[in-house]
Each structure stands twice: as structure tokens, then as C-alpha cells.
Amino acid sequence: MVLDYEHNGWYEARDKVGFQYVDCIFDQKDILFVSRAGINEARNFHDANQITFHRIKDYADNF
């Protein structure tokens, strides 16, 4: 699991949160990715209202 909104301070109902269409690149030891997101008072999980950016540091060391 790379996105866990419940443990990141985003306190919303599951039917209101969704991350879709993730795209990523590798940056040496990190993975950088963006996601279309329905979060922070989106009408529902599918109606995206944000694009979020994330970094997984040293991904190979975590598996």
C-alpha cells in the first residue's frame, strides 16, 4: 500500500476518498508519483478535485 489516507491526517469517510490514475517515475532510489484524487470534501471518491504528489524514499530498501 502506497497511499493510506486514514493514517495521514485526512479524516474523511471512505466513500468520499479515492486515488486514481497513478503515474510514476524512478528517481535514483526514490519513486515519485502523482495521483488524481477525490479528497478534502470531494462530492464522492470518483469526482477528482485534486492532483496529489508523493515520494517513496529508498523504495528498494523497504521490500
N, C-alpha and C positions, 0 to 999 in steps of 0.2 A: 504494500500500500504506500503510495507516494503522497497522497493528499488525504488528510484526516481532519476535516473542519471542526469536529467536535472537541478536539484537544488543542485547538489553535485560537481559542477565544471567540469563535464565530458561533454564537448560541442561537441557532435557528432550527425550526422543525425540518426533518429530513425531506418532507415533500416540497420544501421551498429552496433546497440547495442542490445544485448539480454542476459538475465539471465535465465538459465535453470537448471533443476535437483537440486533444493534446498534441502538440508538436514539440519536438526536442532536438537539441544538438549536443554534441560532446565537446567539452572544453577542458582538455587535458584530463584531469581526474574527476571532473565535475560533470553532471548532466544539468543543462539549462532547459527549462521548458515553459511554455505558455499554455493556457487553457481558456477556452470560452467558458464563462461561469455565470450561473444564476445564483446569486448570493446577496446578502445585505438588502433585504426587502424586495427581492425579485418577485414577480407575480407568481411564479412557480419554478420548479427546478429546470425546466427547459427554456424558459424565456431569459436568455442571457442579458445581463445588464453590466457585465464587467469582463475584462480580459485580465487574467492574473499571471504573474511571473514567479517562477520558483527555481531554486538551485538545490541539487542534491550534491553535497560536498563528498569527495572521495568515495564515490559510489562503489567502486570495486572493493574497497576495504570493508564495506558494510554487508557483504554477502558471502 
